[in-house]
Amino acid sequence: MTSVLPLLIVFIIAVLTKNNLLGAAAAIVFFIDLMRLNRFFRLIQNRGLEGGVLLLTVALLVPLADGQLTRESLASSLFSPLGILAVIGGILGAYFNSQGLDLIAVEPSIIPGILIGVMVSVFFFGGVSVGPIMAAGITALLARLFIR
């Protein structure tokens, strides 16, 4: 119950900035803490990212299953200039995400900064709150460029 105030602050700011995903996440963690179910925190921390990535991947695969993407359109788009850039973007995104996870593991104190950055982006720039790990990866890249 020692983390109630920071979670409440994150929740309030998320609601004020219309960041529904972050608000819901703060509310869920707050509820788990309030119900004294802290024994599940380690499980959520260790497996939560996998579950979230699984759901994102399922959502991305739906167009293949419901016929929005055919084999022909898939093949032609993959070798188009935009398709090639998408492959490069996927490579860079996965790399930055791995760097972000590594940075968060060794320096969890960056999490508030990442959350503030995500909230500012959602509120002022129409950002979408699905990239905290990518934000950490970009932070790792920026740290390598400017802090060494």
Phi and psi in degrees as GROMACS dihedral restraints (atoms count N, CA, C in turn):
[ dihedral_restraints ]
;  ai    aj    ak    al  type     phi  dphi    fc
    3     4     5     6     1   -74.1    20    10
    4     5     6     7     1   -16.7    20    10
    6     7     8     9     1   -98.5    20    10
    7     8     9    10     1    14.9    20    10
    9    10    11    12     1   -63.2    20    10
   10    11    12    13     1   -47.5    20    10
   12    13    14    15     1   -62.9    20    10
   13    14    15    16     1   -49.0    20    10
   15    16    17    18     1   -60.3    20    10
   16    17    18    19     1   -39.8    20    10
   18    19    20    21     1   -65.4    20    10
   19    20    21    22     1   -39.7    20    10
   21    22    23    24     1   -64.5    20    10
   22    23    24    25     1   -40.7    20    10
   24    25    26    27     1   -64.2    20    10
   25    26    27    28     1   -45.5    20    10
   27    28    29    30     1   -59.6    20    10
   28    29    30    31     1   -43.7    20    10
   30    31    32    33     1   -60.8    20    10
   31    32    33    34     1   -47.7    20    10
   33    34    35    36     1   -63.2    20    10
   34    35    36    37     1   -45.8    20    10
   36    37    38    39     1   -63.6    20    10
   37    38    39    40     1   -40.7    20    10
   39    40    41    42     1   -61.2    20    10
   40    41    42    43     1   -42.3    20    10
   42    43    44    45     1   -65.5    20    10
   43    44    45    46     1   -44.2    20    10
   45    46    47    48     1   -64.8    20    10
   46    47    48    49     1   -33.1    20    10
   48    49    50    51     1   -93.4    20    10
   49    50    51    52     1     7.3    20    10
   51    52    53    54     1    59.7    20    10
   52    53    54    55     1    35.3    20    10
   54    55    56    57     1   -97.2    20    10
   55    56    57    58     1    82.7    20    10
   57    58    59    60     1   -62.6    20    10
   58    59    60    61     1   -38.8    20    10
   60    61    62    63     1   -64.3    20    10
   61    62    63    64     1   -45.4    20    10
   63    64    65    66     1   -67.1    20    10
   64    65    66    67     1   -39.0    20    10
   66    67    68    69     1   -61.7    20    10
   67    68    69    70     1   -44.0    20    10
   69    70    71    72     1   -64.7    20    10
   70    71    72    73     1   -41.7    20    10
   72    73    74    75     1   -62.7    20    10
   73    74    75    76     1   -44.8    20    10
   75    76    77    78     1   -62.5    20    10
   76    77    78    79     1   -40.2    20    10
   78    79    80    81     1   -64.6    20    10
   79    80    81    82     1   -40.4    20    10
   81    82    83    84     1   -65.3    20    10
   82    83    84    85     1   -47.4    20    10
   84    85    86    87     1   -64.3    20    10
   85    86    87    88     1   -40.6    20    10
   87    88    89    90     1   -59.0    20    10
   88    89    90    91     1   -45.0    20    10
   90    91    92    93     1   -63.6    20    10
   91    92    93    94     1   -44.4    20    10
   93    94    95    96     1   -61.1    20    10
   94    95    96    97     1   -42.0    20    10
   96    97    98    99     1   -66.9    20    10
   97    98    99   100     1   -43.6    20    10
   99   100   101   102     1   -62.2    20    10
  100   101   102   103     1   -37.2    20    10
  102   103   104   105     1   -83.4    20    10
  103   104   105   106     1     6.6    20    10
  105   106   107   108     1    56.4    20    10
  106   107   108   109     1    41.5    20    10
  108   109   110   111     1  -103.0    20    10
  109   110   111   112     1    33.8    20    10
  111   112   113   114     1   -58.3    20    10
  112   113   114   115     1   -21.2    20    10
  114   115   116   117     1   -62.8    20    10
  115   116   117   118     1   -17.7    20    10
  117   118   119   120     1   -88.6    20    10
  118   119   120   121     1    -8.3    20    10
  120   121   122   123     1   -59.3    20    10
  121   122   123   124     1   -45.2    20    10
  123   124   125   126     1   -61.9    20    10
  124   125   126   127     1   -42.8    20    10
  126   127   128   129     1   -62.3    20    10
  127   128   129   130     1   -45.9    20    10
  129   130   131   132     1   -63.7    20    10
  130   131   132   133     1   -42.8    20    10
  132   133   134   135     1   -64.3    20    10
  133   134   135   136     1   -40.7    20    10
  135   136   137   138     1   -78.6    20    10
  136   137   138   139     1   -35.3    20    10
  138   139   140   141     1  -112.0    20    10
  139   140   141   142     1   -10.2    20    10
  141   142   143   144     1   -61.8    20    10
  142   143   144   145     1   -41.6    20    10
  144   145   146   147     1   -62.9    20    10
  145   146   147   148     1   -41.3    20    10
  147   148   149   150     1   -60.8    20    10
  148   149   150   151     1   -43.8    20    10
  150   151   152   153     1   -63.8    20    10
  151   152   153   154     1   -41.7    20    10
  153   154   155   156     1   -65.8    20    10
  154   155   156   157     1   -43.5    20    10
  156   157   158   159     1   -65.8    20    10
  157   158   159   160     1   -37.0    20    10
  159   160   161   162     1   -59.9    20    10
  160   161   162   163     1   -47.9    20    10
  162   163   164   165     1   -64.2    20    10
  163   164   165   166     1   -40.0    20    10
  165   166   167   168     1   -62.3    20    10
  166   167   168   169     1   -42.8    20    10
  168   169   170   171     1   -66.5    20    10
  169   170   171   172     1   -40.0    20    10
  171   172   173   174     1   -59.5    20    10
  172   173   174   175     1   -45.5    20    10
  174   175   176   177     1   -61.3    20    10
  175   176   177   178     1   -36.6    20    10
  177   178   179   180     1   -72.2    20    10
  178   179   180   181     1   -25.2    20    10
  180   181   182   183     1   -86.3    20    10
  181   182   183   184     1   -13.6    20    10
  183   184   185   186     1   -56.7    20    10
  184   185   186   187     1   -42.2    20    10
  186   187   188   189     1   -59.4    20    10
  187   188   189   190     1   -26.9    20    10
  189   190   191   192     1   -69.8    20    10
  190   191   192   193     1   -38.6    20    10
  192   193   194   195     1   -77.6    20    10
  193   194   195   196     1   -34.2    20    10
  195   196   197   198     1   -94.6    20    10
  196   197   198   199     1    10.1    20    10
  198   199   200   201     1    87.5    20    10
  199   200   201   202     1     2.9    20    10
  201   202   203   204     1   -65.3    20    10
  202   203   204   205     1   -31.6    20    10
  204   205   206   207     1  -117.0    20    10
  205   206   207   208     1   122.1    20    10
  207   208   209   210     1   -96.5    20    10
  208   209   210   211     1   168.5    20    10
  210   211   212   213     1   -59.7    20    10
  211   212   213   214     1   -39.9    20    10
  213   214   215   216     1   -66.2    20    10
  214   215   216   217     1   -46.6    20    10
  216   217   218   219     1   -67.8    20    10
  217   218   219   220     1   -33.5    20    10
  219   220   221   222     1   -64.7    20    10
  220   221   222   223     1   -47.5    20    10
  222   223   224   225     1   -64.6    20    10
  223   224   225   226     1   -44.0    20    10
  225   226   227   228     1   -69.2    20    10
  226   227   228   229     1   -36.3    20    10
  228   229   230   231     1   -74.2    20    10
  229   230   231   232     1   -30.5    20    10
  231   232   233   234     1   -64.9    20    10
  232   233   234   235     1   -34.0    20    10
  234   235   236   237     1  -100.3    20    10
  235   236   237   238     1    10.0    20    10
  237   238   239   240     1   -80.3    20    10
  238   239   240   241     1   164.9    20    10
  240   241   242   243     1   -55.7    20    10
  241   242   243   244     1   -42.4    20    10
  243   244   245   246     1   -66.8    20    10
  244   245   246   247     1   -37.2    20    10
  246   247   248   249     1   -64.2    20    10
  247   248   249   250     1   -40.9    20    10
  249   250   251   252     1   -65.5    20    10
  250   251   252   253     1   -41.6    20    10
  252   253   254   255     1   -63.5    20    10
  253   254   255   256     1   -34.0    20    10
  255   256   257   258     1   -64.6    20    10
  256   257   258   259     1   -40.1    20    10
  258   259   260   261     1   -62.7    20    10
  259   260   261   262     1   -45.6    20    10
  261   262   263   264     1   -62.1    20    10
  262   263   264   265     1   -42.7    20    10
  264   265   266   267     1   -61.4    20    10
  265   266   267   268     1   -39.5    20    10
  267   268   269   270     1   -63.6    20    10
  268   269   270   271     1   -41.2    20    10
  270   271   272   273     1   -63.2    20    10
  271   272   273   274     1   -49.7    20    10
  273   274   275   276     1   -63.8    20    10
  274   275   276   277     1   -41.8    20    10
  276   277   278   279     1   -61.7    20    10
  277   278   279   280     1   -45.7    20    10
  279   280   281   282     1   -64.5    20    10
  280   281   282   283     1   -39.0    20    10
  282   283   284   285     1   -64.4    20    10
  283   284   285   286     1   -48.5    20    10
  285   286   287   288     1   -62.5    20    10
  286   287   288   289     1   -38.2    20    10
  288   289   290   291     1   -62.1    20    10
  289   290   291   292     1   -40.9    20    10
  291   292   293   294     1   -64.7    20    10
  292   293   294   295     1   -39.3    20    10
  294   295   296   297     1   -65.8    20    10
  295   296   297   298     1   -37.5    20    10
  297   298   299   300     1   -64.7    20    10
  298   299   300   301     1   -43.2    20    10
  300   301   302   303     1   -62.9    20    10
  301   302   303   304     1   -41.5    20    10
  303   304   305   306     1   -62.1    20    10
  304   305   306   307     1   -43.5    20    10
  306   307   308   309     1   -65.3    20    10
  307   308   309   310     1   -43.0    20    10
  309   310   311   312     1   -63.2    20    10
  310   311   312   313     1   -35.7    20    10
  312   313   314   315     1   -64.8    20    10
  313   314   315   316     1   -39.2    20    10
  315   316   317   318     1   -92.8    20    10
  316   317   318   319     1   -19.0    20    10
  318   319   320   321     1  -140.2    20    10
  319   320   321   322     1    67.9    20    10
  321   322   323   324     1   -63.6    20    10
  322   323   324   325     1   -12.0    20    10
  324   325   326   327     1   -68.2    20    10
  325   326   327   328     1   -10.5    20    10
  327   328   329   330     1   -80.5    20    10
  328   329   330   331     1   -11.6    20    10
  330   331   332   333     1   -57.9    20    10
  331   332   333   334     1   -45.6    20    10
  333   334   335   336     1   -58.7    20    10
  334   335   336   337     1   -39.7    20    10
  336   337   338   339     1   -63.7    20    10
  337   338   339   340     1   -41.3    20    10
  339   340   341   342     1   -63.1    20    10
  340   341   342   343     1   -45.5    20    10
  342   343   344   345     1   -62.6    20    10
  343   344   345   346     1   -40.7    20    10
  345   346   347   348     1   -64.0    20    10
  346   347   348   349     1   -44.0    20    10
  348   349   350   351     1   -60.1    20    10
  349   350   351   352     1   -42.4    20    10
  351   352   353   354     1   -64.2    20    10
  352   353   354   355     1   -43.5    20    10
  354   355   356   357     1   -63.1    20    10
  355   356   357   358     1   -42.0    20    10
  357   358   359   360     1   -62.3    20    10
  358   359   360   361     1   -43.1    20    10
  360   361   362   363     1   -64.2    20    10
  361   362   363   364     1   -43.5    20    10
  363   364   365   366     1   -63.3    20    10
  364   365   366   367     1   -45.0    20    10
  366   367   368   369     1   -73.4    20    10
  367   368   369   370     1   -46.9    20    10
  369   370   371   372     1   -94.6    20    10
  370   371   372   373     1   -28.3    20    10
  372   373   374   375     1  -118.4    20    10
  373   374   375   376     1     6.4    20    10
  375   376   377   378     1    70.3    20    10
  376   377   378   379     1    24.6    20    10
  378   379   380   381     1   -66.1    20    10
  379   380   381   382     1   168.0    20    10
  381   382   383   384     1  -118.9    20    10
  382   383   384   385     1   133.7    20    10
  384   385   386   387     1   -83.7    20    10
  385   386   387   388     1    54.4    20    10
  387   388   389   390     1  -117.2    20    10
  388   389   390   391     1     7.4    20    10
  390   391   392   393     1  -119.2    20    10
  391   392   393   394     1    30.0    20    10
  393   394   395   396     1   -60.6    20    10
  394   395   396   397     1   -35.0    20    10
  396   397   398   399     1   -70.5    20    10
  397   398   399   400     1   -40.3    20    10
  399   400   401   402     1   -62.9    20    10
  400   401   402   403     1   -39.8    20    10
  402   403   404   405     1   -60.6    20    10
  403   404   405   406     1   -39.7    20    10
  405   406   407   408     1   -66.4    20    10
  406   407   408   409     1   -37.2    20    10
  408   409   410   411     1   -64.3    20    10
  409   410   411   412     1   -42.4    20    10
  411   412   413   414     1   -65.5    20    10
  412   413   414   415     1   -37.9    20    10
  414   415   416   417     1   -60.3    20    10
  415   416   417   418     1   -42.8    20    10
  417   418   419   420     1   -61.3    20    10
  418   419   420   421     1   -42.4    20    10
  420   421   422   423     1   -63.9    20    10
  421   422   423   424     1   -46.6    20    10
  423   424   425   426     1   -62.6    20    10
  424   425   426   427     1   -38.8    20    10
  426   427   428   429     1   -63.5    20    10
  427   428   429   430     1   -40.4    20    10
  429   430   431   432     1   -64.2    20    10
  430   431   432   433     1   -36.8    20    10
  432   433   434   435     1   -74.7    20    10
  433   434   435   436     1   -38.3    20    10
  435   436   437   438     1  -111.0    20    10
  436   437   438   439     1   -17.1    20    10
  438   439   440   441     1  -105.0    20    10
  439   440   441   442     1   -13.4    20    10
